[in-house]
Amino acid sequence: MSFDFVTALYKSQAPVPLNDHYYHKVIRDIVHDGIHSQVCFLLKQNGMLTQTPTFFQAYLKENYDKGLFQNLFIKNQTDILLSRFEEQGIDVIPLKGVYFAEKYFGHIGARATSDIDLLVRLQDLNQAIESVKTLGFSVEEEPIPGHFHCSLSKRLPHSHVPLVVELHWGLVKEETSKFDINDIWHESKAIGEYSHVRELSHMHCFYMICLHGWRHNLNSLKYFIDIIQMIHQYRGELDYEELFKMAESHRTLKRLTRTLSIVYEQFPHLNHVVKLPFKRKTLWRHHNVKGLKQYLDFFDYQFFSYDTLKHSMIEIRHWIWPSKFDLSCELGEIEQETSIIKLYISLYKKRISGLVKVIF
């Protein structure tokens, strides 16, 4: 999708084309980035939806309704989980999902979600897993080496896609940061009449959303929209000096500055909302841009997003000798009996072949 179109969602005076061909392209990009709900909600909120072609309106409304019904179901399941955690005395913070949509977009249907993300304390993890299992989430996926969450799921009637609950005990990989999760818990506040169900402070939620966008190298406009929405909604409470100071202590400063530099570079109007106090040049390119520039951006993101040489070397080591899980992510489904040596050979063949195609 054109970045200009997303700008128009936040700046109603920004012109958008009126021809049908443009909106057919926008639909393709909406499907690619999975942002039906955000686009429909923001257009309606700004009174711009009726200015678009009728086929475009019909498409958005149909998919918005699907996302809304799904979110209502997920909110029901989330509330059941949170009530169980409250009964068990387990501290928990909902991350992203329906609560994020309600709080930062203003409506449960404004941002479609497909799973449930919850933050728990590491010492409560085993108890939290058992509590989730008692509610039918009995399929526990194999832990991902080096990651900071585990997943449980349950099958739903009339659906081939299970509902997944991810239990997080951190927000970034521990071995490539000095992230102190206690900072997050200390600033969190209880929700409503709950004692153990809590919510992130605005600052920490913004921090989390930026790190989440970085983890995916901003490869979808949904990550941009989350960040832009928070900047617009809580402009008076975003203190970049405080945010960068915290990130520096956590050794996540480069990740944060890279992410915000890219967002502000693509959406310069944000400087009139909350001014970014620096300008860092990046090699980031939109996912539609292919070739050598894409590879240069990948290396910049993969190896130079870290605050210390040690953390960069750890990431380089993981890239050269990835785990079996990471191998499956790059190579696709792999047979269990395939030797690790053969998998590494296949991986390097694929990488070299891709690079040769780009250069020649």
C-alpha positions as CSV (number, residue, x, y, z in Angstrom):
1,M,0.0,0.0,0.0
2,S,1.1,3.5,-0.7
3,F,2.6,5.3,2.3
4,D,0.7,8.3,1.1
5,F,-2.6,6.5,1.6
6,V,-1.7,5.7,5.3
7,T,-0.7,9.4,5.7
8,A,-4.2,10.3,4.5
9,L,-5.7,8.2,7.2
10,Y,-4.2,10.5,9.8
11,K,-4.2,13.7,7.8
12,S,-7.7,14.1,6.3
13,Q,-6.5,17.1,4.2
14,A,-4.0,14.9,2.4
15,P,-5.3,14.1,-1.1
16,V,-5.9,10.5,-2.2
17,P,-6.5,9.4,-5.8
18,L,-10.1,8.8,-6.9
19,N,-9.6,6.3,-9.7
20,D,-10.7,2.7,-9.3
21,H,-7.4,1.2,-10.4
22,Y,-5.7,2.8,-7.4
23,Y,-8.2,1.3,-4.9
24,H,-7.8,-2.2,-6.5
25,K,-4.1,-1.9,-5.7
26,V,-4.8,-0.6,-2.2
27,I,-7.0,-3.8,-1.6
28,R,-4.1,-6.0,-2.7
29,D,-1.8,-4.3,-0.2
30,I,-4.4,-4.4,2.5
31,V,-4.7,-8.1,2.1
32,H,-0.9,-8.5,2.1
33,D,-0.5,-6.5,5.3
34,G,-3.7,-7.7,7.0
35,I,-5.0,-4.2,7.9
36,H,-8.6,-4.3,6.8
37,S,-9.9,-3.3,10.2
38,Q,-7.5,-0.4,10.8
39,V,-8.1,1.1,7.3
40,C,-11.9,0.9,7.6
41,F,-12.0,2.2,11.1
42,L,-9.7,5.2,10.5
43,L,-11.5,6.1,7.3
44,K,-14.8,6.1,9.1
45,Q,-13.4,8.0,12.0
46,N,-12.1,10.7,9.7
47,G,-15.3,10.8,7.7
48,M,-13.4,9.7,4.6
49,L,-14.9,6.3,3.9
50,T,-17.8,7.6,1.8
51,Q,-15.3,9.5,-0.4
52,T,-13.9,6.2,-1.7
53,P,-15.4,4.0,-4.4
54,T,-18.5,1.9,-3.4
55,F,-16.8,-1.4,-4.2
56,F,-13.9,-0.4,-1.9
57,Q,-16.3,0.5,0.9
58,A,-18.2,-2.8,0.5
59,Y,-15.0,-4.8,0.7
60,L,-13.7,-3.0,3.8
61,K,-17.1,-3.2,5.6
62,E,-17.4,-7.0,4.9
63,N,-13.9,-7.7,6.2
64,Y,-14.2,-5.3,9.1
65,D,-17.3,-7.2,10.3
66,K,-15.4,-10.5,10.1
67,G,-12.6,-9.0,12.2
68,L,-15.1,-7.5,14.7
69,F,-16.8,-10.9,15.3
70,Q,-13.5,-12.6,15.7
71,N,-12.3,-10.0,18.1
72,L,-15.5,-10.3,20.2
73,F,-14.9,-14.0,20.5
74,I,-11.3,-13.6,21.4
75,K,-12.2,-10.9,24.0
76,N,-14.6,-13.4,25.6
77,Q,-11.8,-16.0,25.7
78,T,-9.3,-13.4,27.0
79,D,-11.6,-12.3,29.8
80,I,-12.1,-16.0,30.9
81,L,-8.4,-16.4,31.0
82,L,-7.8,-13.2,33.0
83,S,-10.5,-14.1,35.5
84,R,-8.8,-17.5,36.0
85,F,-5.5,-15.8,36.6
86,E,-7.1,-13.4,39.0
87,E,-8.6,-16.4,40.9
88,Q,-5.2,-18.1,41.0
89,G,-3.4,-15.0,42.2
90,I,-1.2,-14.9,39.0
91,D,-0.1,-11.4,37.9
92,V,-0.8,-11.0,34.2
93,I,-0.7,-8.2,31.6
94,P,-2.5,-8.4,28.2
95,L,-0.2,-7.5,25.3
96,K,-1.5,-6.1,22.1
97,G,-4.7,-7.8,21.0
98,V,-8.3,-6.6,21.8
99,Y,-7.3,-4.6,24.8
100,F,-4.8,-2.7,22.7
101,A,-7.4,-2.0,20.1
102,E,-9.9,-0.7,22.6
103,K,-7.4,1.5,24.5
104,Y,-5.4,3.0,21.7
105,F,-7.8,2.9,18.7
106,G,-11.0,3.4,20.7
107,H,-12.9,0.4,19.5
108,I,-12.6,-3.4,19.8
109,G,-13.1,-3.8,16.1
110,A,-10.5,-1.3,15.0
111,R,-7.6,-3.7,14.9
112,A,-8.2,-7.4,14.1
113,T,-6.3,-10.0,16.1
114,S,-6.0,-13.8,15.8
115,D,-4.4,-14.9,19.1
116,I,-4.0,-14.0,22.8
117,D,-0.7,-12.6,24.1
118,L,-0.2,-12.4,27.9
119,L,2.8,-11.4,30.0
120,V,3.4,-13.3,33.2
121,R,6.2,-13.3,35.7
122,L,8.8,-16.1,35.0
123,Q,8.3,-17.6,38.5
124,D,4.6,-17.9,37.7
125,L,5.0,-19.5,34.3
126,N,4.4,-23.1,35.2
127,Q,1.3,-22.2,37.2
128,A,0.1,-20.0,34.4
129,I,0.6,-22.9,31.9
130,E,-1.5,-25.2,34.0
131,S,-4.2,-22.6,34.4
132,V,-4.4,-22.1,30.7
133,K,-4.6,-25.9,30.1
134,T,-7.6,-26.2,32.4
135,L,-9.5,-23.9,30.0
136,G,-9.0,-26.2,27.1
137,F,-5.7,-24.9,25.7
138,S,-4.2,-28.4,25.9
139,V,-1.9,-28.4,22.9
140,E,1.5,-27.2,24.1
141,E,3.9,-26.3,21.3
142,E,7.6,-27.2,21.5
143,P,9.5,-24.2,23.0
144,I,11.6,-22.1,20.6
145,P,15.2,-22.0,21.7
146,G,16.3,-18.6,23.0
147,H,12.8,-17.1,22.8
148,F,10.8,-15.5,25.6
149,H,7.4,-17.1,25.2
150,C,5.6,-20.4,25.0
151,S,2.4,-21.3,23.1
152,L,-0.7,-23.3,23.9
153,S,-3.7,-23.8,21.7
154,K,-7.1,-25.4,21.3
155,R,-9.2,-26.4,18.3
156,L,-12.3,-24.5,17.7
157,P,-15.6,-25.8,16.3
158,H,-16.1,-25.2,12.5
159,S,-12.5,-23.8,12.2
160,H,-9.3,-25.3,10.9
161,V,-7.3,-22.6,12.7
162,P,-6.8,-23.1,16.4
163,L,-6.9,-20.3,19.0
164,V,-3.4,-19.7,20.4
165,V,-2.4,-18.3,23.7
166,E,1.2,-17.0,24.0
167,L,2.5,-16.7,27.5
168,H,5.4,-14.2,27.5
169,W,7.9,-13.7,30.4
170,G,10.0,-11.1,28.4
171,L,9.8,-8.8,25.5
172,V,13.2,-9.3,23.8
173,K,15.8,-12.1,23.8
174,E,17.8,-12.0,27.0
175,E,21.1,-13.0,25.5
176,T,21.1,-9.9,23.2
177,S,20.0,-7.4,25.7
178,K,20.0,-6.4,29.4
179,F,16.2,-6.0,29.5
180,D,14.9,-5.7,33.0
181,I,11.3,-6.9,32.9
182,N,10.8,-5.6,36.5
183,D,10.8,-2.1,35.1
184,I,7.6,-3.0,33.2
185,W,5.9,-4.7,36.1
186,H,6.8,-1.8,38.5
187,E,5.1,0.8,36.3
188,S,2.0,-1.3,35.4
189,K,-1.4,-0.6,37.0
190,A,-4.3,-2.9,38.0
191,I,-7.2,-2.9,35.6
192,G,-10.6,-1.9,37.1
193,E,-11.5,-4.0,40.1
194,Y,-8.8,-6.6,39.4
195,S,-5.8,-7.0,41.7
196,H,-3.6,-9.3,39.5
197,V,-4.7,-8.3,36.0
198,R,-2.7,-5.3,35.1
199,E,-1.9,-3.0,32.1
200,L,1.3,-1.5,30.7
201,S,2.0,2.2,31.2
202,H,1.6,4.2,28.0
203,M,5.4,4.6,27.8
204,H,6.1,0.9,28.2
205,C,3.3,0.0,25.7
206,F,4.8,2.3,23.1
207,Y,8.2,0.7,23.9
208,M,6.8,-2.8,23.4
209,I,5.1,-1.9,20.2
210,C,8.3,-0.4,18.7
211,L,10.3,-3.4,19.7
212,H,7.7,-5.7,18.2
213,G,7.9,-3.7,14.9
214,W,11.7,-4.0,15.0
215,R,11.5,-7.8,15.5
216,H,9.6,-8.0,12.2
217,N,11.8,-5.4,10.5
218,L,8.6,-3.4,9.9
219,N,7.7,-5.7,7.0
220,S,4.0,-4.8,7.2
221,L,2.2,-1.6,7.4
222,K,0.3,-2.9,10.5
223,Y,3.5,-2.2,12.5
224,F,3.7,1.3,11.2
225,I,0.0,2.0,12.0
226,D,0.4,0.7,15.6
227,I,3.3,3.1,16.2
228,I,1.6,6.1,14.4
229,Q,-1.6,5.5,16.3
230,M,0.1,5.6,19.6
231,I,2.0,8.8,18.7
232,H,-1.2,10.5,17.7
233,Q,-3.2,9.3,20.7
234,Y,-0.7,10.0,23.4
235,R,1.4,12.8,22.0
236,G,1.4,14.6,25.3
237,E,2.7,11.7,27.3
238,L,5.5,10.4,25.0
239,D,8.9,11.5,26.4
240,Y,11.5,10.4,24.0
241,E,14.4,11.4,26.3
242,E,13.0,9.1,29.0
243,L,12.3,6.4,26.5
244,F,15.8,6.4,25.1
245,K,17.4,6.5,28.5
246,M,15.4,3.4,29.4
247,A,16.4,1.7,26.1
248,E,20.0,2.5,26.7
249,S,20.0,0.8,30.1
250,H,18.3,-2.3,28.5
251,R,20.8,-2.3,25.6
252,T,17.9,-1.9,23.1
253,L,18.6,1.7,22.0
254,K,19.7,0.9,18.4
255,R,16.6,-1.2,17.9
256,L,14.4,1.6,19.1
257,T,16.2,4.4,17.2
258,R,16.3,2.3,14.0
259,T,12.5,1.6,14.2
260,L,11.5,5.2,15.0
261,S,13.9,6.6,12.3
262,I,12.2,4.5,9.7
263,V,8.7,5.4,10.8
264,Y,9.5,9.1,10.9
265,E,11.3,8.9,7.5
266,Q,8.3,7.4,5.9
267,F,5.8,9.6,7.7
268,P,7.5,13.0,8.3
269,H,4.2,14.6,9.4
270,L,4.8,12.9,12.8
271,N,7.5,15.5,13.6
272,H,4.6,18.0,13.9
273,V,2.9,15.6,16.4
274,V,5.9,14.6,18.5
275,K,9.3,15.7,17.2
276,L,11.9,13.0,17.0
277,P,15.0,14.5,18.6
278,F,17.5,12.9,16.1
279,K,17.7,11.8,12.5
280,R,19.4,8.4,11.9
281,K,20.0,7.2,8.4
282,T,18.9,3.7,7.7
283,L,19.1,1.2,4.8
284,W,15.5,0.1,5.3
285,R,13.4,-0.5,2.2
286,H,9.8,-1.4,1.7
287,H,9.1,-5.1,1.2
288,N,8.2,-4.3,-2.4
289,V,11.8,-3.3,-3.1
290,K,13.9,-6.3,-4.2
291,G,17.5,-6.8,-5.1
292,L,20.8,-5.8,-3.5
293,K,19.2,-3.0,-1.5
294,Q,17.0,-5.5,0.2
295,Y,20.0,-7.6,1.2
296,L,21.9,-4.6,2.5
297,D,18.9,-3.7,4.7
298,F,18.7,-7.3,5.9
299,F,22.4,-7.3,7.0
300,D,21.9,-3.8,8.6
301,Y,18.9,-5.1,10.5
302,Q,20.1,-8.5,11.4
303,F,23.6,-7.7,12.6
304,F,23.9,-3.9,13.3
305,S,20.7,-3.4,15.4
306,Y,22.5,-4.2,18.6
307,D,24.1,-1.9,21.2
308,T,27.2,-4.0,22.0
309,L,29.6,-6.0,19.9
310,K,29.0,-9.0,22.0
311,H,25.3,-9.0,21.2
312,S,26.0,-8.6,17.5
313,M,28.4,-11.5,17.5
314,I,25.8,-13.7,19.3
315,E,23.3,-12.8,16.5
316,I,26.0,-13.5,13.8
317,R,26.7,-16.9,15.4
318,H,23.0,-17.8,15.4
319,W,22.7,-16.8,11.7
320,I,25.7,-19.0,10.7
321,W,24.7,-21.9,12.9
322,P,20.9,-21.6,13.3
323,S,18.9,-23.9,15.5
324,K,16.7,-26.6,13.9
325,F,13.7,-24.3,14.5
326,D,15.3,-21.4,12.6
327,L,16.4,-23.8,9.8
328,S,12.8,-24.8,9.4
329,C,11.8,-21.1,9.2
330,E,14.2,-20.5,6.3
331,L,13.9,-23.8,4.5
332,G,10.2,-24.6,5.1
333,E,8.9,-27.9,6.4
334,I,11.8,-30.4,6.9
335,E,11.8,-34.1,7.4
336,Q,12.6,-35.3,10.9
337,E,15.2,-37.8,9.8
338,T,17.2,-35.3,7.7
339,S,20.7,-34.9,9.2
340,I,21.7,-31.5,10.5
341,I,24.6,-31.4,8.1
342,K,22.3,-31.8,5.1
343,L,20.1,-29.1,6.4
344,Y,23.0,-26.7,6.7
345,I,24.2,-27.5,3.2
346,S,20.6,-26.8,1.9
347,L,20.5,-23.6,3.8
348,Y,23.8,-22.2,2.4
349,K,22.9,-23.3,-1.1
350,K,19.6,-21.3,-0.8
351,R,21.4,-18.2,0.6
352,I,24.2,-18.3,-2.1
353,S,21.7,-18.9,-4.9
354,G,19.5,-15.9,-3.7
355,L,22.5,-13.6,-3.5
356,V,23.8,-14.6,-7.0
357,K,20.4,-13.9,-8.5
358,V,20.5,-10.4,-7.0
359,I,24.0,-9.6,-8.1
360,F,23.8,-11.0,-11.6
